[in-house]
């Protein structure tokens, strides 16, 4: 599953189908992250267990993010993994370390 439209459609399906059972499913913050990742050339796929698998051409690492982060710290830790392992540039920080 590649391409921004496909992943976002999958996220929208997941949110609409599972929101009744899990109100925090694929929140706005996660959707914005997927858009930004794909804008920077990352490949984001949705796993069978609704996690986000993030890869980047030219990098051997793969980062798996929770589809429904348990708290804000886990979301931030996921972004840290993306920065360290795949060279993600967080627009809020404006630079890469």
N, C-alpha and C positions, 0 to 999 in steps of 0.2 A: 504494500500500500504506500504509494508515494504521492507527492504533490500536496500542496496546501489545501486545496479544496477537498480532496479525499479524506485527509486526516481531520479537518475541521468538521466535515459531514459525519465522520465516525464519532467525534466528540459530541456533536449535537445529538446524534442518535443515542449515545450512551447517557447523556444528561436527561433526555426526555424519557427514556425507558427505565432508568434506574433512580431518578430523582425521588420517587415516592418512598423507596426503601432507604436511600442514602442522600439526604438533602445537600451534602457537601460535594457531591460527585462532579468532577471536572468543572471547577469553579472558574470564574472570570480570569483570575490570575494565571491559571494553567493554560487557558485558551490563548491569552496574550503571549505567554511564553512560547507556545507552539508557533504562532505567527512570526514572532521575532526570530526563532531558531530557523525556520524555513526561509526567512528573508536573508539570513546570513549563510545560507547554503547547506544547512544540516538536513539530514533525512530523518524524519520522525514517523514512526509506525506505532500503531496501537496493538498491543499483544492480546492474546485470548483472555488474559486475566485483567485487561484494561489498564495495564501499565504503559508508560511511554518509553519506547526504545529509540534512543537517539544515537545516530552515527554521523560521521562527516567524511566525505571523500578525502583520501590522503592521510587519514588517521587510523591507527589500528585499534584504538579503544572504542568501546561501546558503553554508553551510560543508560541505565534503566532508572526511570523516575516513577514514583508512585502516581497512579491516576487520581487518587484521592489522598493527598498528603495528610498525615495525622495531625500535624500542627504547622505553624508558620516556620519553625526552626527546620523541620525536615524539608520544606520547600527551599529554604535558603541553602541548606546543605547540598541539595540537588544542583542548584545553580553553581555552587562552589565546585562541585565535581565537573560540571560542564566547562567552567573556566579553566580548571587545572588540566583536565584530560583531553578536551576537544578544542580549546582555544576560543570558547564563547566569549563575546564581548557584551557585557550587560549594559544596555543603554542608560540605565539609571546611574551606573558608575562611570560610564563614558570611556573606560579604558580597560586594558587587559594587563594583568600582572604577569 
